[in-house]
Amino acid sequence: MSRSTDDIHLPADGSGSLRPGGAGDVDPSIEFAPDTAHPAGAASLLRTTAAIRQRAGALLARARRDESQWFRIGSDDALEDAARTVAEVTRERYPWDTIPYHSRWRHFEAGGVDRRQQLDALLGKGIDARQRARAHIDLVLVSVLLDAGAGPTWHYTESATGQRFTRSEGLGVACFHAFTSGLFSSDPDHPLQVDAAGLRGLVTDRLGDAFQVSDVNPLVGLAGRAVLLRRLGEAMSEQPETFGDDGRPAGMFDALVAPFGAASPPTAEITAHQILSLLLETLSHIWPAANAIDSLAADGSDKLGGTGDPAFALGDCWRHSAVRGPGLTNGWMPFHKLSQWLTYSLLEPFEWAGVKVRQLDALTALPEYRNGGLLIDSGVIVPREAAFLTRRWKAGDEFIVEWRALTVALLDEIAPRVRKVLDRTEEELPLACVLEGGTWAAGRVLAQRLRDGAPPLLIESDGTVF
C-alpha cells in the first residue's frame, strides 16, 4: 500500500515518533500512545525497539521466577563468565583501540580485502558523497536480506583472490560480486545499483549461479532468498515516494536526509531508530512469514481471516502465550532481526556521507543463533530438557521465540559487564560495537570449540530469519 512520507512515523528513540528534523513538533499524547485497538496502531507499537525490550524483559523476569516451561536462567556468575569470554574475544579480534560497528561491511572485508575501496574505485571519482552513499545503501540492503544462515556445507570461492569463504562472510563476498556484476540492476549502463525491475526479474537459478550453488554445494533457503528479493522489488516499485521512480533502496537516503537539504548532508542528523522505522514501515510486507497484526485477537487467540493488508504485516514478530500487551499487540513478541541488522549495516554509509546518526543503543541485540548460542553454551540460558537441544524447531515455535527474547534481554545485561572488563564507557563501546567485538564472534568461537561450528539448536530455515 503506497503512502506519502509525511504519513510515516519515525521513532527517534524506540518509544515514540519523530520525523527527521521534527524535534519539538511532537504532541506526546498522540505520538507515544498508538491506538492498539486498531491494526495500524498495534503494528506501529510492535515496530518499536521499546516494545521488543519491554516484552523480552518480561519473559526474562518470568524465567527467573522459574515460571518458564522451556528455560532456566543461569547464575550471575554465568553472566560474568560470558562477559569475560566476550571481552577476551574482543581483545583478540581488535587489539587496537577502535572497535567498529557490527555491520555487513565487516563481511565485505573478509580475507583482508577492502572491497569497499574496490567498489568506490568502480564508482569512479566523478560522483559526490550522496551518489556514493546511494550505491553503498543499494549493496547493503540486498546483501543483508541474503544473509540468513547459509548452512554448514555451502562455500564461495572468490576468483580474484582464490580464497574460499563460508557462512556470513561467504554470503557477503558472493553478494558483493553479484552486485558489481550488475545482477540486481535492470540498466546495463548502470550496473552498480539495485532497482525494482532488476529484482522483480531475478530468477532463482541466476542467483544460485552467482552464489556458486550446485548439488554438491547447496545453499540453505536459496528459493526463499530469491522470493524475498523479488518481493523487495515489488514493494519498492509500489512506493516511489520513498524509493524513487526506478525503485532503488538508495531512496531511503533522500527520504531521511532531504528535510535537512539533500545537497548538504553534513547538516543532517538522524537517529538509528528513524532508519529502522522507515525500513519497517515500507518493507515489512516483503517477509514470507504469515504474521499480520489482524490475524490474532486481543485475547491472544487465532482470528480467522484478516484483511491481508500489507500495512499490517509484522514480519519477524511471533506469538508467545506469556507475552502481554495492550489491544491487538497482546500475544506478539517482535524482533525484526534482519531489519535491525540492516539498520546496523546502514549506519556507516550514512556517516561516510556526513550524516550524523544518534541514539545507536535504541537498537537491540540481534537474536540469532550466534548471539543466542553464546548464551546457551555459556550456561546463561539453560534448556529445561536435554532433548530440546536435539529436536528440530521452526522459527515460530514458542521455544525458539522465548530463546530469542531471552537473548535480547540478557545481552542488554552482558553489555555493561563487557564494558567494565574492557574499561570502556557506553559512548566508547555502544551495543553495536559490543556485538561486533564481541558477542557474535564469541558465539562462533564456542560453537567451533563444542560442535565444529554448528549452533546449539536445530532450526528449520527458509533463508529469511536466521
HELIX and SHEET records of a PDB file:
HELIX    1   1 THR A    5  ASP A    7  5                                   3    
HELIX    2   2 PRO A   28  GLU A   31  1                                   4    
HELIX    3   3 PRO A   39  LEU A   46  1                                   8    
HELIX    4   4 THR A   49  ARG A   64  1                                  16    
HELIX    5   5 ASP A   76  ARG A   93  1                                  18    
HELIX    6   6 ARG A  104  HIS A  107  1                                   4    
HELIX    7   7 ALA A  110  GLY A  112  5                                   3    
HELIX    8   8 ARG A  115  LEU A  123  1                                   9    
HELIX    9   9 ALA A  129  LEU A  145  1                                  17    
HELIX   10  10 ARG A  167  THR A  180  1                                  14    
HELIX   11  11 ALA A  196  ARG A  200  1                                   5    
HELIX   12  12 THR A  204  ALA A  210  1                                   7    
HELIX   13  13 LEU A  222  SER A  237  1                                  16    
HELIX   14  14 PRO A  240  PHE A  243  1                                   4    
HELIX   15  15 GLY A  251  VAL A  257  1                                   7    
HELIX   16  16 ALA A  258  PHE A  260  5                                   3    
HELIX   17  17 PRO A  265  THR A  267  5                                   3    
HELIX   18  18 ALA A  272  LEU A  283  1                                  12    
HELIX   19  19 SER A  284  ILE A  286  5                                   3    
HELIX   20  20 ILE A  293  SER A  295  5                                   3    
HELIX   21  21 PRO A  310  PHE A  312  5                                   3    
HELIX   22  22 GLY A  327  THR A  329  5                                   3    
HELIX   23  23 LYS A  337  TRP A  352  1                                  16    
HELIX   24  24 LEU A  360  ALA A  362  5                                   3    
HELIX   25  25 TYR A  369  ASP A  377  1                                   9    
HELIX   26  26 ALA A  386  LEU A  389  5                                   4    
HELIX   27  27 GLU A  398  LEU A  422  1                                  25    
HELIX   28  28 LEU A  431  VAL A  434  1                                   4    
HELIX   29  29 LEU A  435  THR A  439  3                                   5    
HELIX   30  30 TRP A  440  ARG A  451  1                                  12    
SHEET    1   A 2 PHE A  71  ILE A  73  0                                        
SHEET    2   A 2 ILE A 381  PRO A 383 -1                                        
SHEET    1   B 2 HIS A 155  THR A 157  0                                        
SHEET    2   B 2 ARG A 164  THR A 166 -1                                        
SHEET    1   C 2 GLU A 269  THR A 271  0                                        
SHEET    2   C 2 LYS A 356  ARG A 358  1                                        
SHEET    1   D 2 CYS A 317  ARG A 319  0                                        
SHEET    2   D 2 TRP A 332  PRO A 334 -1                                        
SHEET    1   E 2 ARG A 392  TRP A 393  0                                        
SHEET    2   E 2 LEU A 458  ILE A 459  1                                        
END                                                                             
